[in-house]
């Protein structure tokens, strides 16, 4: 829970540690959109997720990118952290650790299907389409996911 000088309105929010990855290949960013939910609900996203209690942000981002996209990556650079208030979707304040990543091998596909059949929150299976977006179009990332784009070393 947040107990600092609270300027957030609404209910108390618990802080949840997240790791997000900017996977860059040929000056393009790996993103995805959900197949069964309108883009107006889920937006364009980068891979990432919750950091497990026993893992580091670095381990979490490598794991999450592989789980969500099937792409094995290495860390190029740590880009720092940023907070994102998830209210009203969830009473959470996400402390996001951002990383610049590179695929371990060249990804030859322009787009491909991926998803989670066993969601960590117990929800229904989800499918999405992964694809490469030109960096100059990354301003469309949803929910504060573009917070550290200006830190990328290209």
GUBABA-294916 format. One record per residue: residue number from 1; y, z, x of N, C-alpha, C, CB in turn. Coordinates in steps of 0.001 Angstrom, whole numbers. Glycine has a CB too. Layout:
N
+-----+---------+---------+---------+---------+---------+---------+---------+---------+---------+---------+---------+---------+
: num :     npy :     npz :     npx :    capy :    capz :    capx :     cpy :     cpz :     cpx :    cbpy :    cbpz :    cbpx :
+-----+---------+---------+---------+---------+---------+---------+---------+---------+---------+---------+---------+---------+
: NUM :       Y :       Z :       X :       Y :       Z :       X :       Y :       Z :       X :       Y :       Z :       X :
...
+-----+---------+---------+---------+---------+---------+---------+---------+---------+---------+---------+---------+---------+
END
This chain:
154
+-----+---------+---------+---------+---------+---------+---------+---------+---------+---------+---------+---------+---------+
: num :     npy :     npz :     npx :    capy :    capz :    capx :     cpy :     cpz :     cpx :    cbpy :    cbpz :    cbpx :
+-----+---------+---------+---------+---------+---------+---------+---------+---------+---------+---------+---------+---------+
:   1 :   -1180 :       0 :     835 :       0 :       0 :       0 :    1242 :       0 :     879 :      -1 :    1209 :    -949 :
:   2 :    2314 :    -549 :     342 :    3580 :    -578 :    1062 :    4340 :     686 :     713 :    4414 :   -1854 :     714 :
:   3 :    4703 :    1457 :    1727 :    5452 :    2682 :    1494 :    6731 :    2714 :    2322 :    4589 :    3897 :    1813 :
:   4 :    7093 :    1612 :    2979 :    8314 :    1541 :    3764 :    9498 :    1439 :    2816 :    8282 :     341 :    4746 :
:   5 :   10700 :    1327 :    3354 :   11868 :    1116 :    2499 :   11590 :    -105 :    1653 :   13186 :     943 :    3336 :
:   6 :   11190 :     129 :     443 :   10662 :    -917 :    -422 :   11782 :   -1661 :   -1121 :    9706 :    -331 :   -1448 :
:   7 :   11865 :   -2959 :    -871 :   12832 :   -3799 :   -1561 :   12139 :   -4730 :   -2540 :   13650 :   -4603 :    -561 :
:   8 :   10821 :   -4701 :   -2570 :   10070 :   -5537 :   -3488 :   10064 :   -4908 :   -4874 :    8634 :   -5748 :   -2982 :
:   9 :   10301 :   -5714 :   -5868 :   10243 :   -5231 :   -7251 :    8831 :   -5430 :   -7786 :   11285 :   -5969 :   -8152 :
:  10 :    8544 :   -4800 :   -8916 :    7219 :   -4941 :   -9505 :    6287 :   -3874 :   -8970 :    6649 :   -6330 :   -9228 :
:  11 :    4993 :   -4089 :   -9144 :    4013 :   -3071 :   -8746 :    3892 :   -2946 :   -7232 :    2652 :   -3397 :   -9340 :
:  12 :    3306 :   -1841 :   -6828 :    2975 :   -1665 :   -5407 :    2074 :   -2798 :   -4980 :    2293 :    -287 :   -5142 :
:  13 :    2215 :   -3211 :   -3736 :    1361 :   -4251 :   -3192 :     597 :   -3685 :   -2008 :    2186 :   -5495 :   -2777 :
:  14 :    -659 :   -4041 :   -1925 :   -1424 :   -3662 :    -742 :   -1255 :   -4767 :     293 :   -2939 :   -3427 :   -1086 :
:  15 :   -1231 :   -4394 :    1569 :   -1098 :   -5371 :    2644 :   -2482 :   -5902 :    2985 :    -414 :   -4745 :    3900 :
:  16 :   -2620 :   -7230 :    3005 :   -3878 :   -7895 :    3319 :   -3637 :   -8793 :    4536 :   -4415 :   -8724 :    2087 :
:  17 :   -4437 :   -8606 :    5564 :   -4314 :   -9404 :    6790 :   -5010 :  -10742 :    6594 :   -4915 :   -8650 :    8014 :
:  18 :   -4305 :  -11826 :    6899 :   -4820 :  -13190 :    6745 :   -4656 :  -13940 :    8065 :   -4085 :  -13941 :    5588 :
:  19 :   -5462 :  -14972 :    8252 :   -5349 :  -15869 :    9406 :   -5284 :  -17293 :    8879 :   -6553 :  -15686 :   10406 :
:  20 :   -4263 :  -18056 :    9312 :   -4093 :  -19441 :    8875 :   -4050 :  -20354 :   10082 :   -2814 :  -19604 :    8030 :
:  21 :   -4638 :  -21549 :    9920 :   -4729 :  -22471 :   11036 :   -4059 :  -23807 :   10782 :   -6148 :  -22695 :   11375 :
:  22 :   -3212 :  -24190 :   11721 :   -2658 :  -25542 :   11750 :   -3533 :  -26341 :   12710 :   -1128 :  -25554 :   12195 :
:  23 :   -4479 :  -27103 :   12172 :   -5367 :  -27927 :   12982 :   -4671 :  -29275 :   13177 :   -6791 :  -28095 :   12306 :
:  24 :   -4388 :  -29611 :   14431 :   -3643 :  -30826 :   14748 :   -4541 :  -31812 :   15497 :   -2387 :  -30492 :   15588 :
:  25 :   -4525 :  -33055 :   15014 :   -5232 :  -34145 :   15684 :   -4366 :  -35396 :   15528 :   -6687 :  -34362 :   15083 :
:  26 :   -4030 :  -36036 :   16643 :   -3224 :  -37270 :   16614 :   -1930 :  -37097 :   15823 :   -4038 :  -38413 :   16013 :
:  27 :   -1240 :  -35986 :   16029 :      28 :  -35665 :   15352 :    -115 :  -35595 :   13829 :    1082 :  -36702 :   15712 :
:  28 :   -1337 :  -35265 :   13384 :   -1565 :  -35064 :   11960 :   -2138 :  -33672 :   11737 :   -2512 :  -36148 :   11390 :
:  29 :   -1849 :  -33112 :   10566 :   -2242 :  -31760 :   10195 :   -3395 :  -31816 :    9200 :   -1046 :  -30983 :    9600 :
:  30 :   -4418 :  -30993 :    9422 :   -5549 :  -30891 :    8505 :   -5145 :  -30031 :    7306 :   -6798 :  -30293 :    9223 :
:  31 :   -5227 :  -30618 :    6113 :   -4875 :  -29929 :    4872 :   -5968 :  -30176 :    3841 :   -3492 :  -30408 :    4336 :
:  32 :   -5858 :  -29498 :    2691 :   -6777 :  -29784 :    1592 :   -6117 :  -29527 :     257 :   -8043 :  -28949 :    1718 :
:  33 :   -6654 :  -30192 :    -772 :   -6258 :  -29954 :   -2155 :   -7537 :  -29737 :   -2959 :   -5405 :  -31151 :   -2734 :
:  34 :   -7449 :  -28866 :   -3946 :   -8608 :  -28548 :   -4780 :   -8950 :  -29711 :   -5705 :   -8345 :  -27279 :   -5603 :
:  35 :  -10239 :  -29923 :   -5924 :  -10708 :  -31029 :   -6756 :  -10643 :  -30718 :   -8251 :  -12123 :  -31385 :   -6378 :
:  36 :  -10911 :  -29477 :   -8632 :  -11053 :  -29130 :  -10044 :   -9901 :  -28310 :  -10598 :  -12319 :  -28383 :  -10245 :
:  37 :   -8851 :  -28133 :   -9803 :   -7672 :  -27390 :  -10236 :   -6452 :  -28257 :   -9936 :   -7574 :  -25985 :   -9520 :
:  38 :   -5543 :  -28374 :  -10868 :   -4373 :  -29230 :  -10643 :   -3579 :  -28810 :   -9401 :   -3464 :  -29202 :  -11870 :
:  39 :   -3027 :  -29803 :   -8716 :   -2224 :  -29541 :   -7528 :   -1010 :  -28670 :   -7876 :   -1767 :  -30866 :   -6888 :
:  40 :    -579 :  -28709 :   -9129 :     552 :  -27876 :   -9549 :     190 :  -26397 :   -9589 :    1048 :  -28318 :  -10915 :
:  41 :   -1098 :  -26090 :   -9535 :   -1560 :  -24700 :   -9515 :   -1889 :  -24251 :   -8094 :   -2789 :  -24532 :  -10417 :
:  42 :   -2617 :  -25082 :   -7341 :   -3091 :  -24663 :   -6015 :   -2290 :  -25236 :   -4862 :   -4517 :  -25053 :   -5849 :
:  43 :   -1589 :  -26334 :   -5069 :    -777 :  -26925 :   -4016 :   -1590 :  -27525 :   -2881 :     146 :  -25899 :   -3468 :
:  44 :    -865 :  -27954 :   -1846 :   -1472 :  -28471 :    -622 :   -1586 :  -27297 :     339 :    -628 :  -29659 :       4 :
:  45 :   -2787 :  -27065 :     868 :   -3039 :  -25880 :    1680 :   -3557 :  -26234 :    3065 :   -4027 :  -24974 :     982 :
:  46 :   -3392 :  -25278 :    3987 :   -4064 :  -25337 :    5288 :   -5212 :  -24334 :    5243 :   -3067 :  -25024 :    6483 :
:  47 :   -6247 :  -24532 :    6060 :   -7364 :  -23592 :    6040 :   -6962 :  -22217 :    6556 :   -8514 :  -24132 :    6864 :
:  48 :   -7577 :  -21217 :    5969 :   -7325 :  -19841 :    6382 :   -7934 :  -18883 :    5387 :   -5824 :  -19577 :    6526 :
:  49 :   -7808 :  -17597 :    5681 :   -8354 :  -16605 :    4764 :   -8222 :  -15202 :    5299 :   -9793 :  -16901 :    4476 :
:  50 :   -8899 :  -14308 :    4631 :   -8817 :  -12882 :    4939 :   -9536 :  -12551 :    6234 :   -9399 :  -12060 :    3799 :
:  51 :   -8908 :  -11712 :    7024 :   -9500 :  -11213 :    8269 :  -10436 :  -10066 :    7906 :   -8392 :  -10744 :    9296 :
:  52 :  -11698 :  -10180 :    8284 :  -12679 :   -9127 :    8007 :  -12361 :   -7897 :    8862 :  -14132 :   -9632 :    8284 :
:  53 :  -12743 :   -6701 :    8398 :  -12406 :   -5464 :    9134 :  -12889 :   -5440 :   10587 :  -12991 :   -4282 :    8415 :
:  54 :  -13978 :   -6138 :   10879 :  -14552 :   -6084 :   12225 :  -14118 :   -7234 :   13124 :  -16042 :   -6071 :   12133 :
:  55 :  -13235 :   -8133 :   12633 :  -12884 :   -9287 :   13463 :  -11401 :   -9330 :   13817 :  -13270 :  -10563 :   12755 :
:  56 :  -11111 :  -10047 :   14871 :   -9735 :  -10255 :   15311 :   -9143 :  -11422 :   14519 :   -9668 :  -10529 :   16852 :
:  57 :   -7808 :  -11538 :   14491 :   -7208 :  -12702 :   13845 :   -7703 :  -14014 :   14466 :   -5683 :  -12624 :   13937 :
:  58 :   -7907 :  -14024 :   15778 :   -8379 :  -15222 :   16466 :   -9781 :  -15614 :   15995 :   -8377 :  -15000 :   17982 :
:  59 :  -10679 :  -14648 :   15911 :  -12031 :  -14928 :   15425 :  -12003 :  -15370 :   13961 :  -12927 :  -13687 :   15588 :
:  60 :  -11143 :  -14733 :   13169 :  -11068 :  -15046 :   11742 :  -10607 :  -16479 :   11505 :  -10126 :  -14076 :   11036 :
:  61 :   -9585 :  -16931 :   12242 :   -9069 :  -18284 :   11984 :  -10096 :  -19339 :   12364 :   -7761 :  -18522 :   12759 :
:  62 :  -10811 :  -19142 :   13466 :  -11844 :  -20102 :   13870 :  -12962 :  -20132 :   12828 :  -12417 :  -19742 :   15269 :
:  63 :  -13370 :  -18961 :   12342 :  -14420 :  -18876 :   11315 :  -13959 :  -19524 :   10011 :  -14813 :  -17403 :   11063 :
:  64 :  -12769 :  -19170 :    9548 :  -12272 :  -19686 :    8273 :  -12115 :  -21203 :    8286 :  -10942 :  -19039 :    7933 :
:  65 :  -11578 :  -21753 :    9365 :  -11416 :  -23210 :    9441 :  -12779 :  -23887 :    9345 :  -10698 :  -23620 :   10758 :
:  66 :  -13764 :  -23369 :   10073 :  -15095 :  -23983 :   10018 :  -15705 :  -23838 :    8626 :  -16025 :  -23350 :   11070 :
:  67 :  -15609 :  -22640 :    8024 :  -16189 :  -22426 :    6696 :  -15539 :  -23320 :    5643 :  -16047 :  -20961 :    6290 :
:  68 :  -14223 :  -23506 :    5732 :  -13511 :  -24239 :    4692 :  -13493 :  -25747 :    4892 :  -12117 :  -23746 :    4612 :
:  69 :  -13683 :  -26218 :    6138 :  -13545 :  -27652 :    6400 :  -14741 :  -28269 :    7113 :  -12318 :  -27893 :    7213 :
:  70 :  -15581 :  -27446 :    7746 :  -16680 :  -27965 :    8546 :  -16253 :  -28416 :    9939 :  -17325 :  -29107 :    7829 :
:  71 :  -14995 :  -28180 :   10304 :  -14471 :  -28599 :   11600 :  -14474 :  -27406 :   12558 :  -13036 :  -29187 :   11454 :
:  72 :  -15174 :  -27554 :   13679 :  -15163 :  -26533 :   14735 :  -13886 :  -26726 :   15558 :  -16455 :  -26629 :   15651 :
:  73 :  -13193 :  -25615 :   15842 :  -11891 :  -25699 :   16497 :  -11779 :  -24725 :   17662 :  -10783 :  -25432 :   15495 :
:  74 :  -10750 :  -24961 :   18466 :  -10357 :  -24025 :   19506 :   -8885 :  -23687 :   19288 :  -10606 :  -24618 :   20940 :
:  75 :   -8497 :  -22507 :   19732 :   -7109 :  -22074 :   19597 :   -6284 :  -22693 :   20718 :   -7001 :  -20522 :   19624 :
:  76 :   -5180 :  -23320 :   20342 :   -4225 :  -23884 :   21289 :   -3119 :  -22882 :   21560 :   -3639 :  -25206 :   20761 :
:  77 :   -2657 :  -22219 :   20486 :   -1507 :  -21332 :   20612 :   -1467 :  -20365 :   19436 :    -196 :  -22141 :   20692 :
:  78 :   -1054 :  -19138 :   19702 :    -754 :  -18187 :   18635 :     713 :  -18382 :   18260 :   -1048 :  -16695 :   19078 :
:  79 :     994 :  -18524 :   16969 :    2351 :  -18823 :   16510 :    3051 :  -17623 :   15899 :    2316 :  -19938 :   15508 :
:  80 :    2418 :  -16456 :   15932 :    3045 :  -15255 :   15397 :    2633 :  -14963 :   13969 :    4534 :  -15381 :   15469 :
:  81 :    3348 :  -14040 :   13352 :    3016 :  -13596 :   12002 :    4198 :  -13802 :   11058 :    2595 :  -12120 :   12011 :
:  82 :    3882 :  -13835 :    9787 :    4888 :  -13899 :    8727 :    4290 :  -13220 :    7498 :    5317 :  -15392 :    8413 :
:  83 :    5139 :  -12589 :    6716 :    4690 :  -11953 :    5481 :    4904 :  -12894 :    4310 :    5429 :  -10622 :    5247 :
:  84 :    3971 :  -12825 :    3349 :    4074 :  -13606 :    2127 :    3730 :  -12705 :     948 :    3141 :  -14851 :    2172 :
:  85 :    4644 :  -12612 :      -2 :    4439 :  -11804 :   -1191 :    3667 :  -12629 :   -2218 :    5795 :  -11311 :   -1773 :
:  86 :    2424 :  -12245 :   -2512 :    1559 :  -12999 :   -3419 :    1799 :  -12682 :   -4896 :     120 :  -12727 :   -3081 :
:  87 :    2722 :  -11780 :   -5191 :    3037 :  -11443 :   -6578 :    3670 :  -12655 :   -7263 :    3989 :  -10209 :   -6649 :
:  88 :    3390 :  -13032 :   -8507 :    2623 :  -12276 :   -9487 :    1137 :  -12654 :   -9553 :    3236 :  -12461 :  -10832 :
:  89 :     673 :  -13535 :   -8664 :    -744 :  -13890 :   -8685 :   -1621 :  -12684 :   -8388 :   -1029 :  -15001 :   -7680 :
:  90 :   -1237 :  -11924 :   -7357 :   -1970 :  -10726 :   -6956 :    -953 :   -9695 :   -6481 :   -3027 :  -11044 :   -5835 :
:  91 :   -1246 :   -8401 :   -6654 :    -338 :   -7372 :   -6131 :    -599 :   -7150 :   -4631 :    -513 :   -6033 :   -6918 :
:  92 :    -357 :   -8211 :   -3842 :    -639 :   -8167 :   -2412 :     536 :   -8715 :   -1618 :   -1912 :   -8955 :   -2089 :
:  93 :     700 :   -8167 :    -435 :    1621 :   -8696 :     558 :     745 :   -9163 :    1709 :    2701 :   -7619 :    1021 :
:  94 :     729 :  -10472 :    1953 :    -132 :  -11024 :    3001 :     603 :  -11004 :    4334 :    -578 :  -12467 :    2650 :
:  95 :     -10 :  -10361 :    5310 :     473 :  -10451 :    6689 :    -343 :  -11567 :    7316 :     323 :   -9066 :    7489 :
:  96 :     303 :  -12702 :    7502 :    -391 :  -13899 :    7960 :    -213 :  -14101 :    9467 :     114 :  -15127 :    7200 :
:  97 :   -1331 :  -14303 :   10130 :   -1359 :  -14629 :   11560 :   -1565 :  -16138 :   11642 :   -2505 :  -13829 :   12342 :
:  98 :    -626 :  -16850 :   12228 :    -674 :  -18313 :   12295 :   -1124 :  -18768 :   13674 :     699 :  -18919 :   11960 :
:  99 :   -1938 :  -19833 :   13693 :   -2447 :  -20386 :   14946 :   -2370 :  -21904 :   14926 :   -3892 :  -19931 :   15193 :
: 100 :   -2055 :  -22468 :   16091 :   -2205 :  -23904 :   16291 :   -3593 :  -24117 :   16870 :   -1080 :  -24493 :   17235 :
: 101 :   -4333 :  -25037 :   16277 :   -5725 :  -25289 :   16649 :   -5946 :  -26767 :   16927 :   -6676 :  -24809 :   15544 :
: 102 :   -7033 :  -27049 :   17640 :   -7448 :  -28427 :   17886 :   -8947 :  -28519 :   17635 :   -7088 :  -28885 :   19344 :
: 103 :   -9399 :  -29636 :   17056 :  -10840 :  -29808 :   16864 :  -11561 :  -29845 :   18216 :  -11128 :  -31101 :   16065 :
: 104 :  -12780 :  -29311 :   18263 :  -13583 :  -29381 :   19484 :  -14026 :  -30814 :   19758 :  -14809 :  -28458 :   19378 :
: 105 :  -14164 :  -31605 :   18693 :  -14511 :  -33021 :   18812 :  -13595 :  -33809 :   17886 :  -16023 :  -33276 :   18464 :
: 106 :  -13307 :  -35036 :   18270 :  -12489 :  -35915 :   17429 :  -13129 :  -36044 :   16050 :  -12321 :  -37317 :   18087 :
: 107 :  -12336 :  -35817 :   14989 :  -12814 :  -35991 :   13620 :  -12490 :  -37421 :   13211 :  -12161 :  -34943 :   12632 :
: 108 :  -13517 :  -38201 :   12928 :  -13347 :  -39631 :   12650 :  -13008 :  -39926 :   11187 :  -14604 :  -40374 :   13031 :
: 109 :  -13301 :  -38997 :   10285 :  -13059 :  -39229 :    8859 :  -11584 :  -39005 :    8521 :  -13950 :  -38303 :    8001 :
: 110 :  -11064 :  -39850 :    7618 :   -9697 :  -39653 :    7126 :   -9660 :  -38566 :    6059 :   -9130 :  -40969 :    6563 :
: 111 :  -10741 :  -38462 :    5261 :  -10847 :  -37428 :    4237 :  -12323 :  -37142 :    3991 :  -10131 :  -37861 :    2916 :
: 112 :  -12618 :  -35945 :    3490 :  -13989 :  -35552 :    3201 :  -13995 :  -34388 :    2219 :  -14735 :  -35175 :    4496 :
: 113 :  -15120 :  -34209 :    1570 :  -15305 :  -33150 :     589 :  -15816 :  -31891 :    1267 :  -16272 :  -33594 :    -515 :
: 114 :  -15333 :  -30746 :     824 :  -15761 :  -29442 :    1338 :  -15621 :  -28434 :     205 :  -14917 :  -29005 :    2602 :
: 115 :  -15845 :  -27174 :     506 :  -15682 :  -26145 :    -511 :  -16424 :  -24880 :    -188 :  -16133 :  -26654 :   -1829 :
: 116 :  -16390 :  -23968 :   -1148 :  -17082 :  -22682 :   -1030 :  -18012 :  -22535 :   -2226 :  -16065 :  -21484 :    -953 :
: 117 :  -19299 :  -22427 :   -1939 :  -20266 :  -22226 :   -3008 :  -20446 :  -20743 :   -3317 :  -21606 :  -22850 :   -2632 :
: 118 :  -20159 :  -19879 :   -2337 :  -20322 :  -18434 :   -2479 :  -19000 :  -17779 :   -2113 :  -21491 :  -17892 :   -1581 :
: 119 :  -18069 :  -17734 :   -3060 :  -16717 :  -17239 :   -2808 :  -16716 :  -15745 :   -2520 :  -15814 :  -17539 :   -3998 :
: 120 :  -15903 :  -15346 :   -1545 :  -15848 :  -13939 :   -1136 :  -15326 :  -13034 :   -2239 :  -14977 :  -13788 :      92 :
: 121 :  -14502 :  -13564 :   -3157 :  -13976 :  -12742 :   -4240 :  -14893 :  -12734 :   -5463 :  -12600 :  -13232 :   -4637 :
: 122 :  -16071 :  -13356 :   -5341 :  -17028 :  -13372 :   -6438 :  -16750 :  -14431 :   -7489 :  -17054 :  -12043 :   -7086 :
: 123 :  -15739 :  -15263 :   -7271 :  -15378 :  -16297 :   -8237 :  -16351 :  -17461 :   -8249 :  -13998 :  -16805 :   -7946 :
: 124 :  -16051 :  -18410 :   -9106 :  -16885 :  -19609 :   -9248 :  -16800 :  -20475 :   -7997 :  -16459 :  -20422 :  -10486 :
: 125 :  -17830 :  -21269 :   -7734 :  -17770 :  -22203 :   -6609 :  -16549 :  -23110 :   -6729 :  -19057 :  -23048 :   -6538 :
: 126 :  -15992 :  -23491 :   -5583 :  -14814 :  -24349 :   -5561 :  -15051 :  -25527 :   -4635 :  -13570 :  -23559 :   -5121 :
: 127 :  -14525 :  -26683 :   -5013 :  -14597 :  -27894 :   -4195 :  -13180 :  -28351 :   -3894 :  -15409 :  -29023 :   -4911 :
: 128 :  -12999 :  -28905 :   -2715 :  -11706 :  -29472 :   -2363 :  -11898 :  -30675 :   -1461 :  -10816 :  -28424 :   -1683 :
: 129 :  -10827 :  -31415 :   -1278 :  -10832 :  -32579 :    -412 :   -9937 :  -32292 :     789 :  -10359 :  -33850 :   -1175 :
: 130 :  -10521 :  -32419 :    1975 :   -9786 :  -32238 :    3224 :   -9277 :  -33598 :    3681 :  -10682 :  -31575 :    4323 :
: 131 :   -8097 :  -33613 :    4270 :   -7565 :  -34862 :    4804 :   -6488 :  -34566 :    5847 :   -6993 :  -35742 :    3668 :
: 132 :   -6136 :  -35597 :    6596 :   -5126 :  -35496 :    7644 :   -3782 :  -35954 :    7082 :   -5525 :  -36343 :    8891 :
: 133 :   -2775 :  -35117 :    7223 :   -1431 :  -35394 :    6735 :    -491 :  -35556 :    7933 :    -936 :  -34258 :    5784 :
: 134 :     374 :  -36564 :    7937 :    1353 :  -36653 :    9013 :    2192 :  -35363 :    9075 :    2267 :  -37892 :    8812 :
: 135 :    2421 :  -34868 :   10272 :    3179 :  -33619 :   10437 :    4512 :  -33668 :    9687 :    3430 :  -33344 :   11928 :
: 136 :    5175 :  -34821 :    9706 :    6493 :  -34905 :    9061 :    6425 :  -34746 :    7544 :    7145 :  -36228 :    9396 :
: 137 :    5223 :  -34760 :    6949 :    5075 :  -34534 :    5511 :    4648 :  -33098 :    5195 :    4059 :  -35512 :    4933 :
: 138 :    4493 :  -32269 :    6196 :    3947 :  -30921 :    6001 :    4894 :  -29971 :    5277 :    3587 :  -30331 :    7328 :
: 139 :    6104 :  -30402 :    4998 :    7022 :  -29566 :    4219 :    6480 :  -29287 :    2817 :    8393 :  -30240 :    4120 :
: 140 :    5468 :  -30031 :    2372 :    4915 :  -29848 :    1030 :    3881 :  -28718 :     961 :    4282 :  -31142 :     559 :
: 141 :    3585 :  -28060 :    2060 :    2604 :  -26975 :    2014 :    3057 :  -25899 :    1032 :    2394 :  -26366 :    3421 :
: 142 :    2091 :  -25330 :     316 :    2394 :  -24366 :    -732 :    2448 :  -22933 :    -198 :    1361 :  -24466 :   -1839 :
: 143 :    3002 :  -22065 :   -1034 :    2897 :  -20617 :    -883 :    3226 :  -20101 :     516 :    1525 :  -20188 :   -1245 :
: 144 :    4247 :  -20634 :    1124 :    4668 :  -20146 :    2433 :    3774 :  -20532 :    3588 :    4768 :  -18695 :    2392 :
: 145 :    2828 :  -21445 :    3356 :    1901 :  -21813 :    4429 :    2585 :  -22610 :    5547 :     747 :  -22624 :    3856 :
: 146 :    3755 :  -23136 :    5297 :    4478 :  -23876 :    6325 :    5412 :  -23011 :    7152 :    5259 :  -24975 :    5693 :
: 147 :    5303 :  -21696 :    7042 :    6253 :  -20782 :    7672 :    6386 :  -20939 :    9182 :    5858 :  -19391 :    7372 :
: 148 :    5354 :  -21378 :    9855 :    5382 :  -21446 :   11326 :    5271 :  -22879 :   11850 :    4249 :  -20606 :   11906 :
: 149 :    5497 :  -23876 :   10996 :    5436 :  -25260 :   11464 :    6421 :  -25530 :   12588 :    5702 :  -26209 :   10317 :
: 150 :    7571 :  -24884 :   12537 :    8585 :  -25070 :   13567 :    8188 :  -24537 :   14921 :    9841 :  -24425 :   13148 :
: 151 :    7114 :  -23802 :   15001 :    6633 :  -23233 :   16267 :    5591 :  -24113 :   16944 :    6049 :  -21855 :   16028 :
: 152 :    5140 :  -25174 :   16256 :    4101 :  -26033 :   16830 :    4559 :  -26679 :   18128 :    3697 :  -27110 :   15834 :
: 153 :    3629 :  -26769 :   19084 :    3878 :  -27488 :   20329 :    3141 :  -28815 :   20228 :    3413 :  -26660 :   21592 :
: 154 :    3900 :  -29879 :   20017 :    3292 :  -31203 :   19839 :    3481 :  -32064 :   21059 :    3875 :  -31903 :   18626 :
+-----+---------+---------+---------+---------+---------+---------+---------+---------+---------+---------+---------+---------+
END
